């Protein structure tokens, strides 16, 4: 019995170390989890998105729009904006305005991706057809964001105050 006790203690220590030593995968996007809820997210801090469109026939147009992203889940939104990191105590008050953290970096990538799509689209492509041009633009933005973040969690884009001049 005396020889068995140290063996049991050693096995318990190994079991405890094995369970503590497991690294959990970072929670990104659960592609297997099919959530029915679509979360809307005005990606910017209330400012209207303004940028040049691709020039056509030596004319450059400007687009102004309030853009709202539709995301697959709240969990993905939290990861995108860094809310999960803040809740874990990783960042206090660092948000986009302060320029810190993963959330701010992700929002810059979102803005850059949308800008890239818009600057490679002409006004004629957007205005083409009744709403076909805007629908195609929405699909391009969603596809570009999903490709950039290697996910399928961006499911839609809505525009408000949509003006091309």
Secondary structure, DSSP 8 states (H G I E B T S, - for coil): -HHHHHHHHHHHHHHHHHHHH---------SS------EEEE-SSS--EEEE-B-BTTB--EEEEEEEEEES-HHHHHHHHTHHHHHTTS-SS-STTTT-HHHHHHHHHHHHHHHHHHHTSBHHHHHSTTTHHHHHHHHHHHHHHHHHTTSS-EEEEEEEEEEE-
